[in-house]
Amino acid sequence: MPREAMIDKGLLKLLVCPKDHSQLTPADSRLTSRLNRAIAAGGVVNCGGRTVNQPISGGLVRQDKALLYPILDGIPVLLADEAILLDQLG
């Protein structure tokens, strides 16, 4: 299981959603774990329409809680097509 991602607080203040420019907050460990279980089961598709195969080490959640931008190997992936719609988790 990937270790939980840590993002510098100063950097976090600068990061915004590339789609609507709203604030992003770190995903809690429960959400990350739920998402990784769904990824392992093959049930997660990103906004670009591709199945997510790699577990995430964390994520940044958009203010409206609709999207999560994955953190892979400690690096936030802030590309609109790589975002994950959270309604897939039920």
LUMZA-582567 format. One record per residue (C-alpha): residue in three letters; x, y, z. Coordinates in steps of 0.25 Angstrom, whole numbers. Example, Ala and Ser with C-alpha at 12.3 -4.5 7.8 and 13.67 -1.06 7.14 Angstrom:
BEGIN
<atom><code>ala</code><u>49</u><v>-18</v><w>31</w></atom>
<atom><code>ser</code><u>55</u><v>-4</v><w>29</w></atom>
END
This chain:
BEGIN
<atom><code>met</code><u>0</u><v>0</v><w>0</w></atom>
<atom><code>pro</code><u>6</u><v>14</v><w>-4</w></atom>
<atom><code>arg</code><u>9</u><v>23</v><w>8</w></atom>
<atom><code>glu</code><u>1</u><v>35</v><w>10</w></atom>
<atom><code>ala</code><u>5</u><v>47</v><w>2</w></atom>
<atom><code>met</code><u>10</u><v>59</v><w>9</w></atom>
<atom><code>ile</code><u>9</u><v>73</v><w>2</w></atom>
<atom><code>asp</code><u>15</u><v>85</v><w>7</w></atom>
<atom><code>lys</code><u>5</u><v>95</v><w>13</w></atom>
<atom><code>gly</code><u>11</u><v>107</v><w>5</w></atom>
<atom><code>leu</code><u>10</u><v>99</v><w>-8</w></atom>
<atom><code>leu</code><u>-4</u><v>94</v><w>-4</w></atom>
<atom><code>lys</code><u>-9</u><v>109</v><w>-3</w></atom>
<atom><code>leu</code><u>-5</u><v>111</v><w>-18</w></atom>
<atom><code>leu</code><u>-11</u><v>98</v><w>-24</w></atom>
<atom><code>val</code><u>-25</u><v>100</v><w>-30</w></atom>
<atom><code>cys</code><u>-34</u><v>91</v><w>-39</w></atom>
<atom><code>pro</code><u>-30</u><v>93</v><w>-54</w></atom>
<atom><code>lys</code><u>-44</u><v>92</v><w>-58</w></atom>
<atom><code>asp</code><u>-51</u><v>103</v><w>-49</w></atom>
<atom><code>his</code><u>-39</u><v>109</v><w>-41</w></atom>
<atom><code>ser</code><u>-46</u><v>105</v><w>-27</w></atom>
<atom><code>gln</code><u>-37</u><v>102</v><w>-15</w></atom>
<atom><code>leu</code><u>-32</u><v>87</v><w>-13</w></atom>
<atom><code>thr</code><u>-31</u><v>80</v><w>0</w></atom>
<atom><code>pro</code><u>-23</u><v>67</v><w>3</w></atom>
<atom><code>ala</code><u>-32</u><v>55</v><w>3</w></atom>
<atom><code>asp</code><u>-33</u><v>48</v><w>16</w></atom>
<atom><code>ser</code><u>-27</u><v>34</v><w>18</w></atom>
<atom><code>arg</code><u>-41</u><v>27</v><w>18</w></atom>
<atom><code>leu</code><u>-44</u><v>33</v><w>4</w></atom>
<atom><code>thr</code><u>-30</u><v>29</v><w>-1</w></atom>
<atom><code>ser</code><u>-32</u><v>15</v><w>4</w></atom>
<atom><code>arg</code><u>-46</u><v>14</v><w>-2</w></atom>
<atom><code>leu</code><u>-41</u><v>19</v><w>-15</w></atom>
<atom><code>asn</code><u>-30</u><v>9</v><w>-15</w></atom>
<atom><code>arg</code><u>-39</u><v>-3</v><w>-12</w></atom>
<atom><code>ala</code><u>-48</u><v>2</v><w>-24</w></atom>
<atom><code>ile</code><u>-35</u><v>3</v><w>-33</w></atom>
<atom><code>ala</code><u>-31</u><v>-11</v><w>-29</w></atom>
<atom><code>ala</code><u>-44</u><v>-16</v><w>-33</w></atom>
<atom><code>gly</code><u>-43</u><v>-10</v><w>-46</w></atom>
<atom><code>gly</code><u>-55</u><v>0</v><w>-44</w></atom>
<atom><code>val</code><u>-49</u><v>14</v><w>-46</w></atom>
<atom><code>val</code><u>-49</u><v>22</v><w>-58</w></atom>
<atom><code>asn</code><u>-42</u><v>36</v><w>-59</w></atom>
<atom><code>cys</code><u>-48</u><v>48</v><w>-66</w></atom>
<atom><code>gly</code><u>-41</u><v>44</v><w>-79</w></atom>
<atom><code>gly</code><u>-48</u><v>31</v><w>-80</w></atom>
<atom><code>arg</code><u>-37</u><v>22</v><w>-76</w></atom>
<atom><code>thr</code><u>-37</u><v>11</v><w>-65</w></atom>
<atom><code>val</code><u>-28</u><v>15</v><w>-53</w></atom>
<atom><code>asn</code><u>-19</u><v>4</v><w>-51</w></atom>
<atom><code>gln</code><u>-8</u><v>9</v><w>-41</w></atom>
<atom><code>pro</code><u>-11</u><v>11</v><w>-26</w></atom>
<atom><code>ile</code><u>-10</u><v>26</v><w>-22</w></atom>
<atom><code>ser</code><u>-2</u><v>31</v><w>-10</w></atom>
<atom><code>gly</code><u>-12</u><v>42</v><w>-7</w></atom>
<atom><code>gly</code><u>-21</u><v>52</v><w>-14</w></atom>
<atom><code>leu</code><u>-25</u><v>66</v><w>-15</w></atom>
<atom><code>val</code><u>-40</u><v>68</v><w>-14</w></atom>
<atom><code>arg</code><u>-48</u><v>79</v><w>-21</w></atom>
<atom><code>gln</code><u>-56</u><v>89</v><w>-12</w></atom>
<atom><code>asp</code><u>-69</u><v>83</v><w>-17</w></atom>
<atom><code>lys</code><u>-64</u><v>69</v><w>-14</w></atom>
<atom><code>ala</code><u>-67</u><v>64</v><w>-28</w></atom>
<atom><code>leu</code><u>-53</u><v>62</v><w>-33</w></atom>
<atom><code>leu</code><u>-40</u><v>56</v><w>-27</w></atom>
<atom><code>tyr</code><u>-27</u><v>59</v><w>-34</w></atom>
<atom><code>pro</code><u>-17</u><v>47</v><w>-31</w></atom>
<atom><code>ile</code><u>-4</u><v>48</v><w>-24</w></atom>
<atom><code>leu</code><u>6</u><v>38</v><w>-30</w></atom>
<atom><code>asp</code><u>19</u><v>36</v><w>-24</w></atom>
<atom><code>gly</code><u>18</u><v>49</v><w>-16</w></atom>
<atom><code>ile</code><u>14</u><v>57</v><w>-28</w></atom>
<atom><code>pro</code><u>1</u><v>64</v><w>-30</w></atom>
<atom><code>val</code><u>-5</u><v>61</v><w>-44</w></atom>
<atom><code>leu</code><u>-13</u><v>73</v><w>-47</w></atom>
<atom><code>leu</code><u>-17</u><v>69</v><w>-61</w></atom>
<atom><code>ala</code><u>-32</u><v>70</v><w>-64</w></atom>
<atom><code>asp</code><u>-33</u><v>57</v><w>-71</w></atom>
<atom><code>glu</code><u>-26</u><v>50</v><w>-59</w></atom>
<atom><code>ala</code><u>-36</u><v>54</v><w>-49</w></atom>
<atom><code>ile</code><u>-45</u><v>44</v><w>-43</w></atom>
<atom><code>leu</code><u>-60</u><v>46</v><w>-41</w></atom>
<atom><code>leu</code><u>-63</u><v>43</v><w>-27</w></atom>
<atom><code>asp</code><u>-77</u><v>38</v><w>-30</w></atom>
<atom><code>gln</code><u>-72</u><v>25</v><w>-35</w></atom>
<atom><code>leu</code><u>-69</u><v>21</v><w>-20</w></atom>
<atom><code>gly</code><u>-84</u><v>21</v><w>-18</w></atom>
END
